[in-house]
Amino acid sequence: MTGAQQAPVCEAAEARDQVRELLSAHRPAIDEISMIDALLVTSELVTNAQRHGDGLSGFSARIVADRLEVTVSDRSCRQPATAVGREKFAVGGYGWPMIQQLTACVVIIPTSGGKAITVDIPLTFAPPGPLLSSPV
């Protein structure tokens, strides 16, 4: 593990800020697409906890090898749902397939007060920049 963020968050923006800070501090640097994917998944998980999970009850993020592990806990036992089979233009259910597409692993664990969803987001590292030569 190369870093972790576990400060309390109340909003998706705070969670994104923590993930951005964690990934920005990592060396070697994380590439832009990995950063965007991580922020999108983080935002979707926290927003889902707030909208569909009776409120956010926990958040953590850490880098483990070449993956970002994000855990979001909420106060609902209901499992995430998709829009498949629902009425056209139904509200909700479109973000969960995106989360599954952008992550390498999704684990949902029932807790005494709801559930915790942990995802592993693959990280790609930015190529090293050109070496600066010092004047001779």
N, C-alpha and C positions, 0 to 999 in steps of 0.2 A: 504494500500500500504506500503510495507516494504522497497522499494528502487526503484530508477529509474536511467536510463542512457539516456542522451539526447545530448551528445556531437556530433558534426558533424562527419560523417563518409563518406569516399569516396570509400572504398573497403570492400569486404566481410570480409577480415581478421580483419579489424578494428571493424566491427560490432560484429564479434565473440569474439574479445578481450573484448569488453564492456559487452557482455552477460556473458562471463566466469567470469569476475570480479564481476558483479552483483550477479550471482548465488553462487560464491565461498564465498562471504561475508555474505550470508544469514545464519541465525540460526533459526531453526535447519538446519543442512547441507542438501544440495540437493544430492540425490543419483546419481551414475555415469551414469546410463541409461538415466535419465531425463536430465542430463547435455549434454550428447551426442545428444539426440533428439533435445534439444534446440539449440545447436550449428549448427546442420545439417539444421534445418528449417531456422534459421537466415541466414546462408550462402546461401541457395537456394533462399530465398526471395530477398536478396540483389543482388545476381548474376542475377536473373531474371529481376530485375529492370534495371540493367546495360545492359543486352543483348537484352531484349525484350521490355523494357519499356521506351526507349529513355533517359535513365539515372536516377540515384538515386537522388531524391530531398528531402528526409527526412528519418530519422530513429529514433526510440525510443524503449526502452525496460523498463519494470517495472514488479515487482512482486506484484500480487494482490491475497491475500489469498494463495491458493494452485496452482496457475497458473502463468506462465510467459506470459505477454502480449507484443507482438512485433508488431510494426507498421512500415511498409516500404512504402514510397511514391515514385512515379516515374512520368515521364512527358508524359505518354501515356494513352489514354482513352481505349485502347484495353484490353479486359478481358483475363486472363490467359487461355491457351489452353492446351489440352492433346494430346498425340500421337494417341489416339484411332481413328481408321478409316483412318489414314494416311498411306502413303507408308512405307513399312518395312524399318527400320533403318533411318527414317526421323530425322532430327536434331530438338531437342527441344520437349517439351511436356511430358517429363518423370518425371520431378521434381514436377509438380503440384499435381499429385495424391499422391505422397509421403507426401507433405505438408498437404494435406487433411487427410491422414491416421494418421499422428503424432500429429494433433491438435484437440482440442475439439470444436473449433469454428473458422470460417473464415468469415470475413466481408470485402467486397470491397465497398469503398465509392468513388464516383466520386468527384474530386476536380476541382477547376478552371484551374489548370495546368496539369491535368492527373487523377491519382487515388491514393488512400491510401488503402493498404491491412493490416488489423489487424488480428492477429491470437492469440489464447489462447492455450498455450502448458501446459498440465497437468504436475505438478511436484510431485514427490514422494520424501519423505525425508528419508535420510539415517538413519538406526537404530543407536541409541546412542552407542558409544563405551564403553568399560569396564571402570568402575570408577577406578581411580587410588587411592590406599589407601596410606595414609601417614604413615611413620614408627612411631611406638609408643615408 
